[in-house]
Every structure is written in structure tokens, then in C-alpha cells.
């Protein structure tokens, strides 16, 4: 017996095509709530840190990536264990690891479309990256960039089935896809990818290219910066604040990567002919 895919769900629908009307079943990407709870050794009572809407699957990666990109943990060694259930993830922090003082002032209740919803202040928007990027390193051939979206799309199994899910893909400098994560929330997709790298001991990702299937927003650029990914590419447009952050961090930011073209907004020194 085939096990149902928890990432998709079949629903009844009616298709209108001109004068033709027909009943059908459509496969949709699942959007379900997930609560992230954190336990420290000085407080054994699990504390709810985040409630987000996500596509089930890779929940441990999502929790680890979220804690890392928000600056709650600074490395894999600060996570003692992760336990997943249907609607929540419990993260036990290592002995002596405490939640940052700023955490109680933040509200991490998010929808799948929200990256910075409910923050207590503008100062709370920025997390401190582990270190600076190396200017001009690595080098990426311009000819590699246009092939990235096609490679990402070919690997997106859930998108192929539903047409309604975001992706974040990590590529090497030859344009080979190293890692892919999908989710209805673009922020969740990137957190899942960063979390997988964190748990595998593969951060910082200083020799990689990130491609997202959405626009380049401030919060996505910041999450990539936390993982020290030097080259960020998006199939959509960047926001003004995303460009400002990329310029400040000396990150290479590419937008409109599609149809055989792309636009450089920051860090063009890493792109070679």
C-alpha cells in the first residue's frame, strides 16, 4: 500500500474551460500549522518560540534553520536534540545555552507569507551574521547563472505535482544543484535549507550559490547572510531594502534570473565573463 505524501492533498474541484465544465480532483500543496518549542536546561518547561504555517516535511530542518537564521543558536553544537510530532517540534538546547535577551521581546507568530511579522521594533529586524563575507570570493561564471532556474524547476517534485509551492536551492559554482527544499512559505523553504546545512555541519556555505523561486526580500537576504552564502539569486525582483542589505554586506545579489538573462544589483565583482 502506497503511503500518502504528507506534502500534498487531493481536493474536489470543477474546471471551467470555455463552455466545457467538468469535475476533477486537484492535488494541492498542504499548508498546516507548526509550533516550534524550545527547552533549556535551566527551564525544563517547553517554551513556544514560533507558530508558522508550513508544508509538512523536513520539520527538524525548518526548526533548526529558523533558530539559526534568527540568531537564537549560533551553531549545531548548541542544539542537543530535535523531536518532531505532527504539529510541533521540540528543540532541546545544549547545556548552558540560553535564549538571547531579545527573544522575549519578539513575537514569532507567522503565516507562510510572513518573514518579519510581529517584530517588537525595527531594531529587531536584523540578526547578526557569524562573520563577514570575503569580498570578491568566490567567482561565478556569468554563463552558469541562466541555467539555474531550469535545474531548480526540474528538481521540484512537489511543485510539479501542485504548481503551488516555493523552493530554495543551493548550487555549486558549476551550477550543479547540491540541496533543495520546498515549502508553501518562501521563508520556510530557505529556513529548511539552512537548517539542513546546519545539522549536516556544512555551514558556513561560503562557496555556494543560492537560488530562490520568489522575489528577493530583505528577510530572505538576511537569512542567506546568516548562512554566509555569498551569492543570492532570485527569479523575481529584489526589494529596495534587500539591495541595501546586500550592498552593506558585500553580497552578490542577482534578480530576474530567468529567460536566459539576469540583473546584478550588488557584488558584481564575483561575476566573471
DOVO-521766 format. One record per residue (C-alpha): residue in three letters; x, y, z. Coordinates in Angstrom, 2 decimals. Each point is the difference from the previous one (the first is absolute). Layout:
N
+------+---------+---------+---------+
! resn !       u !       v !       w !
+------+---------+---------+---------+
!  ala !       X !       Y !       Z !
...
+------+---------+---------+---------+
This chain:
273
+------+---------+---------+---------+
! resn !       u !       v !       w !
+------+---------+---------+---------+
!  unk !    0.00 !    0.00 !    0.00 !
!  unk !    1.37 !    3.41 !   -1.00 !
!  unk !    0.49 !    2.46 !    2.87 !
!  unk !   -1.71 !    3.36 !   -0.70 !
!  unk !    2.37 !    2.90 !   -0.55 !
!  unk !   -0.49 !    2.37 !    2.99 !
!  unk !    1.07 !    2.94 !   -2.17 !
!  unk !   -2.97 !   -0.26 !   -2.38 !
!  unk !   -3.76 !   -0.45 !    0.33 !
!  unk !   -2.65 !   -0.87 !   -2.57 !
!  unk !   -3.11 !    2.23 !   -0.09 !
!  unk !   -3.16 !    0.10 !   -2.08 !
!  unk !   -0.12 !    2.73 !   -2.64 !
!  unk !   -2.01 !    1.06 !   -3.04 !
!  unk !    1.86 !    1.06 !   -3.13 !
!  unk !   -1.53 !    2.61 !   -2.34 !
!  unk !    1.58 !    0.12 !   -3.45 !
!  unk !   -2.08 !    2.05 !   -2.39 !
!  unk !   -3.42 !   -1.67 !   -0.15 !
!  unk !    1.34 !   -3.26 !    1.43 !
!  unk !   -0.49 !   -0.68 !    3.71 !
!  unk !    1.41 !   -3.13 !    1.63 !
!  unk !    0.51 !   -1.38 !    3.50 !
!  unk !    3.54 !   -0.96 !    0.93 !
!  unk !    2.42 !   -0.63 !    2.85 !
!  unk !    2.83 !    2.49 !    0.51 !
!  unk !    3.19 !   -0.66 !    1.94 !
!  unk !    0.90 !    2.94 !    2.25 !
!  unk !    3.00 !    0.84 !    2.18 !
!  unk !   -0.89 !   -0.48 !    3.67 !
!  unk !    0.13 !    3.00 !    2.35 !
!  unk !   -0.18 !   -1.03 !    3.67 !
!  unk !    1.02 !    1.69 !    3.27 !
!  unk !    3.23 !   -0.88 !    1.77 !
!  unk !    1.03 !    1.15 !    3.45 !
!  unk !    3.70 !    0.22 !    0.84 !
!  unk !    0.73 !   -0.54 !    3.68 !
!  unk !    3.35 !    0.51 !    1.72 !
!  unk !    1.28 !   -1.57 !    3.22 !
!  unk !    3.04 !    1.18 !    1.96 !
!  unk !    1.66 !   -1.82 !    2.89 !
!  unk !   -0.94 !    2.78 !    2.43 !
!  unk !   -3.68 !   -0.17 !   -0.98 !
!  unk !   -1.29 !   -3.51 !   -0.81 !
!  unk !   -3.43 !    1.34 !   -1.01 !
!  unk !   -0.20 !    0.18 !   -3.83 !
!  unk !   -0.41 !    3.58 !   -1.12 !
!  unk !   -1.83 !    0.88 !   -3.21 !
!  unk !    2.32 !    2.09 !   -2.13 !
!  unk !   -1.83 !   -0.04 !   -3.33 !
!  unk !   -3.22 !   -1.00 !   -1.68 !
!  unk !    0.24 !   -0.17 !   -3.78 !
!  unk !   -2.00 !   -1.35 !   -2.91 !
!  unk !    2.10 !   -2.44 !   -1.99 !
!  unk !   -0.08 !   -2.98 !   -2.33 !
!  unk !    0.61 !   -3.16 !    2.10 !
!  unk !    3.37 !   -1.65 !   -0.49 !
!  unk !    3.55 !    0.96 !    1.01 !
!  unk !   -1.42 !    1.44 !    3.23 !
!  unk !    3.25 !   -0.54 !    1.91 !
!  unk !    1.86 !    1.93 !   -2.70 !
!  unk !   -2.61 !    2.77 !    0.19 !
!  unk !    0.34 !    0.35 !    3.77 !
!  unk !    3.81 !   -0.08 !   -0.06 !
!  unk !    0.17 !    2.45 !   -2.90 !
!  unk !   -2.47 !    2.37 !    1.61 !
!  unk !    1.92 !    0.05 !    3.30 !
!  unk !    3.27 !    0.56 !   -1.85 !
!  unk !   -1.12 !    2.70 !   -2.42 !
!  unk !   -1.72 !    1.86 !    2.85 !
!  unk !    3.20 !   -0.10 !    2.07 !
!  unk !   -1.47 !   -2.15 !    2.78 !
!  unk !    2.75 !   -2.61 !   -0.49 !
!  unk !    3.42 !    0.67 !   -1.51 !
!  unk !    1.00 !   -3.52 !   -1.00 !
!  unk !   -0.95 !   -3.68 !   -0.15 !
!  unk !    1.73 !   -0.68 !    3.32 !
!  unk !   -2.57 !    2.18 !    1.79 !
!  unk !   -2.80 !   -2.42 !   -0.90 !
!  unk !   -0.13 !   -3.13 !    2.18 !
!  unk !   -2.94 !   -1.62 !   -1.75 !
!  unk !   -3.09 !    0.53 !   -2.14 !
!  unk !   -3.24 !   -1.95 !    0.39 !
!  unk !   -2.76 !    0.29 !   -2.60 !
!  unk !   -3.70 !   -0.75 !    0.29 !
!  unk !   -2.90 !    0.71 !   -2.35 !
!  unk !   -0.58 !    3.61 !    1.05 !
!  unk !    3.07 !    1.06 !    1.99 !
!  unk !    3.77 !   -0.31 !    0.24 !
!  unk !    1.85 !   -0.05 !    3.30 !
!  unk !    3.59 !    1.28 !   -0.07 !
!  unk !    2.13 !   -0.78 !    3.06 !
!  unk !    2.89 !    2.43 !    0.25 !
!  unk !    3.40 !   -1.20 !    1.22 !
!  unk !    0.96 !    0.41 !    3.64 !
!  unk !    0.78 !    3.59 !    0.86 !
!  unk !   -1.58 !    1.46 !   -3.14 !
!  unk !   -2.43 !    2.78 !    0.82 !
!  unk !   -2.52 !    1.82 !   -2.13 !
!  unk !    1.21 !    3.45 !   -1.06 !
!  unk !   -1.37 !    2.88 !    2.07 !
!  unk !   -1.79 !    1.42 !   -3.04 !
!  unk !   -2.08 !   -3.13 !   -0.55 !
!  unk !   -2.71 !    0.75 !    2.62 !
!  unk !   -0.65 !    3.34 !   -1.73 !
!  unk !   -0.69 !   -1.64 !   -3.34 !
!  unk !   -3.15 !   -1.58 !   -1.28 !
!  unk !    0.72 !   -2.80 !   -2.43 !
!  unk !   -3.58 !   -0.77 !   -0.95 !
!  unk !    0.09 !   -0.21 !   -3.81 !
!  unk !   -2.02 !   -0.99 !   -3.01 !
!  unk !    1.63 !   -1.77 !   -2.94 !
!  unk !    0.30 !    3.39 !   -1.73 !
!  unk !    1.54 !    1.82 !    2.94 !
!  unk !    3.68 !    0.47 !    0.71 !
!  unk !    0.14 !    2.78 !    2.58 !
!  unk !   -3.60 !    0.09 !    1.26 !
!  unk !   -0.53 !    1.15 !    3.56 !
!  unk !    3.52 !    1.16 !    0.80 !
!  unk !    0.09 !    2.29 !    3.03 !
!  unk !    2.03 !    2.74 !   -1.72 !
!  unk !    1.96 !    0.85 !   -3.12 !
!  unk !    3.20 !   -0.79 !    1.92 !
!  unk !   -1.27 !   -3.56 !    0.37 !
!  unk !    0.01 !   -0.54 !   -3.76 !
!  unk !    3.72 !   -0.59 !   -0.28 !
!  unk !    1.87 !   -3.02 !    1.27 !
!  unk !    3.78 !    0.02 !    0.28 !
!  unk !    1.73 !   -2.27 !   -2.53 !
!  unk !    2.82 !   -2.26 !    1.26 !
!  unk !    2.57 !    1.96 !   -1.99 !
!  unk !    0.62 !    2.13 !   -3.09 !
!  unk !    0.01 !   -1.28 !   -3.56 !
!  unk !    3.32 !   -0.12 !   -1.84 !
!  unk !   -0.04 !    2.81 !   -2.60 !
!  unk !    0.23 !   -1.31 !   -3.57 !
!  unk !   -0.07 !   -3.66 !    1.03 !
!  unk !   -1.10 !   -2.35 !   -1.44 !
!  unk !   -0.12 !    0.65 !   -3.74 !
!  unk !   -3.03 !   -1.11 !   -2.04 !
!  unk !   -0.01 !   -0.14 !   -3.80 !
!  unk !   -2.87 !    2.05 !   -1.45 !
!  unk !   -0.78 !   -2.85 !   -2.40 !
!  unk !   -0.97 !   -2.22 !    2.94 !
!  unk !   -2.74 !    2.27 !    1.35 !
!  unk !   -2.73 !   -0.35 !   -2.68 !
!  unk !   -0.02 !   -3.79 !    0.44 !
!  unk !   -0.79 !    0.11 !    3.70 !
!  unk !   -3.81 !    0.48 !   -0.17 !
!  unk !   -0.46 !   -2.97 !   -2.34 !
!  unk !    2.09 !   -2.24 !    2.25 !
!  unk !   -2.03 !    1.12 !    3.02 !
!  unk !   -3.33 !   -0.56 !   -1.74 !
!  unk !    0.96 !   -3.49 !   -1.18 !
!  unk !    0.71 !   -1.01 !    3.60 !
!  unk !   -3.22 !    1.44 !    1.45 !
!  unk !   -2.13 !   -3.13 !    0.37 !
!  unk !   -2.70 !    1.64 !    2.11 !
!  unk !   -0.26 !    3.00 !   -2.30 !
!  unk !   -0.35 !   -2.34 !   -2.97 !
!  unk !   -2.92 !   -1.72 !    1.76 !
!  unk !   -1.76 !    3.11 !    1.31 !
!  unk !    1.30 !    3.17 !   -1.67 !
!  unk !   -0.30 !    1.79 !    3.33 !
!  unk !    3.19 !   -0.16 !    2.03 !
!  unk !    3.25 !    1.96 !    0.39 !
!  unk !    3.52 !   -1.36 !   -0.16 !
!  unk !    3.49 !    0.87 !    1.20 !
!  unk !    2.90 !   -1.73 !   -1.70 !
!  unk !    3.72 !   -0.01 !    0.79 !
!  unk !    2.35 !   -0.35 !   -2.98 !
!  unk !    3.73 !   -0.41 !   -0.39 !
!  unk !    1.98 !    2.36 !   -2.22 !
!  unk !   -0.45 !   -2.29 !   -3.02 !
!  unk !   -3.78 !    0.30 !    0.29 !
!  unk !   -0.56 !   -3.47 !    1.46 !
!  unk !   -2.86 !   -0.20 !    2.50 !
!  unk !    1.28 !   -1.09 !    3.42 !
!  unk !   -3.13 !    0.34 !    2.13 !
!  unk !   -3.67 !    0.88 !   -0.46 !
!  unk !   -2.84 !    0.76 !    2.41 !
!  unk !   -3.63 !    0.85 !   -0.85 !
!  unk !   -2.76 !    1.64 !    2.05 !
!  unk !   -3.13 !    2.10 !   -0.47 !
!  unk !    1.88 !    2.75 !    1.85 !
!  unk !    3.07 !    1.37 !   -1.74 !
!  unk !    1.55 !    0.80 !    3.37 !
!  unk !   -0.65 !   -3.54 !    1.21 !
!  unk !    1.60 !   -1.47 !   -3.13 !
!  unk !    3.19 !    1.94 !    0.69 !
!  unk !   -0.05 !   -0.82 !    3.73 !
!  unk !   -0.36 !   -3.69 !   -0.89 !
!  unk !    3.01 !    0.23 !   -2.31 !
!  unk !    2.14 !    1.88 !    2.53 !
!  unk !   -1.09 !   -2.38 !    2.76 !
!  unk !    1.01 !   -3.03 !   -2.06 !
!  unk !    3.44 !    1.55 !   -0.57 !
!  unk !    0.32 !    0.83 !    3.70 !
!  unk !   -0.90 !   -3.50 !    1.19 !
!  unk !    2.38 !   -1.54 !   -2.57 !
!  unk !    2.87 !    2.20 !    1.19 !
!  unk !    0.20 !    1.77 !   -3.38 !
!  unk !   -0.15 !    3.61 !    1.16 !
!  unk !    1.28 !    2.53 !   -0.87 !
!  unk !   -0.85 !   -0.56 !   -3.68 !
!  unk !    2.63 !    2.38 !   -1.33 !
!  unk !    0.49 !   -1.79 !   -3.34 !
!  unk !   -3.63 !   -0.23 !   -1.06 !
!  unk !   -2.70 !    1.73 !   -2.02 !
!  unk !   -3.55 !    0.28 !    1.33 !
!  unk !   -2.99 !    0.18 !   -2.34 !
!  unk !   -3.53 !    0.69 !    1.24 !
!  unk !   -3.14 !   -0.38 !   -2.06 !
!  unk !   -1.44 !    3.25 !    1.36 !
!  unk !    1.01 !    3.64 !    0.16 !
!  unk !    3.06 !    1.06 !    1.99 !
!  unk !   -1.36 !    1.54 !    3.20 !
!  unk !    1.94 !    1.50 !    2.89 !
!  unk !   -0.71 !   -2.94 !    2.29 !
!  unk !    1.13 !   -2.61 !   -2.55 !
!  unk !    3.24 !    1.87 !   -0.66 !
!  unk !    0.58 !    0.20 !    3.75 !
!  unk !   -0.56 !   -3.74 !    0.46 !
!  unk !    2.50 !   -0.70 !   -2.78 !
!  unk !    2.45 !    2.40 !    1.63 !
!  unk !   -0.32 !   -1.87 !    3.31 !
!  unk !    1.04 !   -3.16 !   -1.87 !
!  unk !    2.82 !    2.05 !   -1.62 !
!  unk !   -1.15 !   -0.86 !   -3.50 !
!  unk !    1.83 !    2.53 !   -2.19 !
!  unk !   -2.14 !   -0.15 !   -3.16 !
!  unk !   -3.79 !    0.39 !    0.18 !
!  unk !   -2.09 !   -0.40 !   -3.15 !
!  unk !   -3.76 !    0.37 !   -0.39 !
!  unk !   -2.35 !   -0.62 !   -2.91 !
!  unk !   -1.94 !    3.12 !    1.06 !
!  unk !    0.83 !    3.58 !    0.84 !
!  unk !    1.90 !    1.17 !    3.08 !
!  unk !   -1.43 !    2.51 !    2.43 !
!  unk !    1.82 !    3.27 !    0.68 !
!  unk !    0.89 !   -1.10 !    3.54 !
!  unk !    1.33 !   -3.33 !   -1.27 !
!  unk !    2.36 !    1.89 !   -2.32 !
!  unk !    1.08 !    2.31 !    2.84 !
!  unk !    0.82 !   -2.98 !    2.23 !
!  unk !    1.86 !   -1.82 !   -2.77 !
!  unk !    2.09 !    3.10 !   -0.76 !
!  unk !    0.78 !    0.49 !    3.67 !
!  unk !    1.06 !   -3.65 !    0.40 !
!  unk !    1.85 !   -0.15 !   -3.36 !
!  unk !   -2.24 !   -2.86 !   -1.07 !
!  unk !   -0.60 !   -0.70 !   -3.68 !
!  unk !   -3.71 !    0.49 !   -0.69 !
!  unk !   -1.54 !   -1.07 !   -3.32 !
!  unk !   -3.61 !    0.55 !   -0.98 !
!  unk !   -2.25 !   -0.96 !   -2.93 !
!  unk !    2.03 !   -3.17 !   -0.58 !
!  unk !   -2.15 !   -1.46 !   -2.76 !
!  unk !   -0.41 !   -0.23 !   -3.77 !
!  unk !    3.76 !   -0.07 !   -0.55 !
!  unk !    0.72 !    3.27 !    1.76 !
!  unk !    0.62 !    1.51 !    3.42 !
!  unk !    0.59 !    3.36 !    1.67 !
!  unk !    2.84 !    0.72 !    2.44 !
!  unk !   -0.94 !    2.31 !    2.89 !
!  unk !    2.98 !   -0.49 !    2.29 !
!  unk !    3.36 !   -1.74 !    0.11 !
!  unk !    0.61 !   -0.19 !   -3.73 !
!  unk !    3.70 !   -0.56 !    0.70 !
!  unk !   -0.79 !   -3.71 !    0.56 !
!  unk !   -1.52 !   -0.42 !   -3.47 !
!  unk !    2.54 !   -0.79 !   -2.75 !
!  unk !   -0.40 !   -0.10 !   -3.77 !
+------+---------+---------+---------+
